[in-house]
Amino acid sequence: MPHTTTSRDIVQQDIKTIISKIGKQAKVLSGKTVVVTGGAGFLGTYFVGVLDALNKNVLAKPCKIISLDNYITGQKDNILGLKFGKQVVHVKHDVRTAKSLPGPVDYIIHAAGIASPVFYMAHPLETIEVATKGTQHMLELARAKKPAGMLSFSSSEIYGDPHPDYIPTPETYRGHVSSTGPRACYDESKRLGETLCVTYHRLYGVPVNIVRPFNVYGPGMKLDDQRVLPQFMSCALQGRPLPIHGNGLQTRTYCYITDAMVGFFKVLLSQRGGEVYNIGNPEQEINLVDLADLVGSLVGDHVRAMKIPYPASYPADEPSRRCPDITKAVSHLSYRPTVALSAGAARLLSWYTSEYAERFSKDNLSRVQLA
């Protein structure tokens, strides 16, 4: 009887891919203590999962992994269905409050944040405080513990709506953003978070680097995330039209989770400090109409797109284009994403069909082109 690929199989294969590309560099983590904020979120869970797998397969001595999360948007149940080893410690903590930790801290991954527009509109003050107070508290922890490296998460949204002359957008572009607009709680707090990072690096030598992710997607994204790929796939698997807000001509590039995590680890382990890196896939900039067609082709011809007005819960001033220039990451880190959008989307859809099979009709699931 042929083996059916499960959602856990897909995640474990992806983690294996990540380790194959960063395993040699990651050996410096042997016996170290790593703190991950937002450890129950989409990206944070991958960090914990990769570190745990390194313990089991690569490191001579396991590292200790301390996951901090307040579970506002993360969830206590492991979203990837992984079984972590005893070196993983989960601590309920809100990074908006300072946290002291006993013993050494060798690496800090500050991934806590509220990234989905619908959710940061619902929690604007929390969004601001996590990106500012939370970042400063982690920088103070780094200042006290003197880790070998710290990674702080910013966002491609700090660029706002870039001028066409700056697409693909390099790290040197200063942004076209509003400090009072509907997205400011996220955009501007991330910008201030970056300022705090570079200030702590200059004043105190904190070895912090900043990443600006561009539309990372993959298994582990909740169906109600309300970002475009989960929303399209949720609707497609229910046989509902795919909702396109506005004219559908706004464009993005999308970076599959394995490519993104490789980039993040390369930045963390780079032995540099005070640097900012775009992490994303600059290939295949695509508008929402064509993205809907791509998702439809994976699910079946019965799926159609439908243009609708923006919901009241969605912030205005959506950038018209977003595409990273990753020249700096290529030059400094030899970072090169490899997963095409069609392959990554098929993989995410396969994960959804396995993870949430009970939610969808067998008729719709039978049409899915599995990865």
Secondary structure as GFF3:
##gff-version 3
##sequence-region A 1 371
A	DSSP	alpha_helix	7	26	.	.	.	ID=ss1
A	DSSP	three_ten_helix	27	29	.	.	.	ID=ss2
A	DSSP	beta_strand	33	37	.	.	.	ID=ss3
A	DSSP	alpha_helix	42	57	.	.	.	ID=ss4
A	DSSP	beta_strand	64	69	.	.	.	ID=ss5
A	DSSP	beta_strand	88	92	.	.	.	ID=ss6
A	DSSP	beta_strand	107	110	.	.	.	ID=ss7
A	DSSP	alpha_helix	117	122	.	.	.	ID=ss8
A	DSSP	alpha_helix	124	129	.	.	.	ID=ss9
A	DSSP	pi_helix	130	134	.	.	.	ID=ss10
A	DSSP	alpha_helix	135	145	.	.	.	ID=ss11
A	DSSP	beta_strand	149	153	.	.	.	ID=ss12
A	DSSP	three_ten_helix	156	159	.	.	.	ID=ss13
A	DSSP	three_ten_helix	164	166	.	.	.	ID=ss14
A	DSSP	alpha_helix	184	204	.	.	.	ID=ss15
A	DSSP	beta_strand	208	213	.	.	.	ID=ss16
A	DSSP	beta_strand	216	217	.	.	.	ID=ss17
A	DSSP	alpha_helix	228	237	.	.	.	ID=ss18
A	DSSP	beta_strand	242	245	.	.	.	ID=ss19
A	DSSP	beta_strand	251	252	.	.	.	ID=ss20
A	DSSP	beta_strand	255	256	.	.	.	ID=ss21
A	DSSP	alpha_helix	257	268	.	.	.	ID=ss22
A	DSSP	beta_strand	276	279	.	.	.	ID=ss23
A	DSSP	beta_strand	286	287	.	.	.	ID=ss24
A	DSSP	alpha_helix	288	299	.	.	.	ID=ss25
A	DSSP	beta_strand	305	308	.	.	.	ID=ss26
A	DSSP	alpha_helix	327	333	.	.	.	ID=ss27
A	DSSP	alpha_helix	341	355	.	.	.	ID=ss28
A	DSSP	three_ten_helix	357	359	.	.	.	ID=ss29
A	DSSP	alpha_helix	362	365	.	.	.	ID=ss30
###
